[in-house]
Amino acid sequence: MSKIIFITGASRGFGKIWAEAFLKRGDRVAATARNLDSLKELKAQYGDAILPIQLDVTNREQSFAAVSQAKEYFGKLDVIINNAGYGLFGAIEETSEKEARDMMETNVFGLLWITQAALPILRAQGHGHIIQLSSVLGVATLPTLGIYNASKFAVEAISETLASEVKEFGIAITLVEPNGFSTDWGPTALQSEANTAYDNVRAALHAQMADTDSFGKPEATTEAILKLVDAANPPLRLFLGKVALPWVKEVYAQRLSEWEEWEEVSIKAHGN
């Protein structure tokens, strides 16, 4: 059966690729973007099956109105995909207050507003699936991406908590955690003003990212997303790409080792 899907950030990258994949197979899509010109081609091709909505997710009132508009247009909402977001390169010391606040407004609060707007609708229906676009950087970190890392760690915490709160209402939550993909995410990411003290850190990261084989093909993710949307019991977390899981296994092994090394100190700190 076809589904009604609400997706933010549908103007480019994963959002546009997935919106088109849904429409191509017969789903109906409410697609949001800051600039509706980016959705003209899909509207011309798919007509009433797509509802383009102009939206700045950082505006809570607009976010609630957009979700309400989609519900009124299609009659229900089956899947919510919080995809809107962007990247920011900059060491912690380099990042300005405005850059940090703006990133949280979009990547965290924008996701939160759409989620809050959708929940009453999904609860009333007795079913629904909220898919939150996180990142492997919501589980592990890379230098000079600290505020972006933080935004995705926040998405992980919000969504894991939410999953335990709404399960009884028939609402599923999934965190999609891609590793690097050859989208325009990197080229369009913002850059903090550089401090030369961190040039070596940046150079090491650039060298690490020079391995093009570590970046997946965005179009290859559509099969996984369609399978996820159709799953009767979707997972709480889903990596996209071949790099994420081996890396996170290594990171968690190191964390466990360090925690265990300091276990005696931890236990004594309990006090009884």
Secondary structure, DSSP 8 states (H G I E B T S, - for coil): ---EEEES-TTSHHHHHHHHHHHHTT-EEEEEES-GGGGHHHHHHHGGGEEEEE--TT-HHHHHHHHHHHHHHHS---EEEE-----EEB-GGG--HHHHHHHHIIIIIIHHHHHHHHHHHHHHHT-EEEEEE--GGGTS--TTBHHHHHHHHHHHHHHHHHHHHHGGGTEEEEEEEE--BSSSHHHHSEE----GGGHHHHHHHHHHHT-GGGSB-GGGGHHHHHHHHH-SS--SEEEESSSHHHHHHHHHHHHHHHHHHTHHHHHHTT--
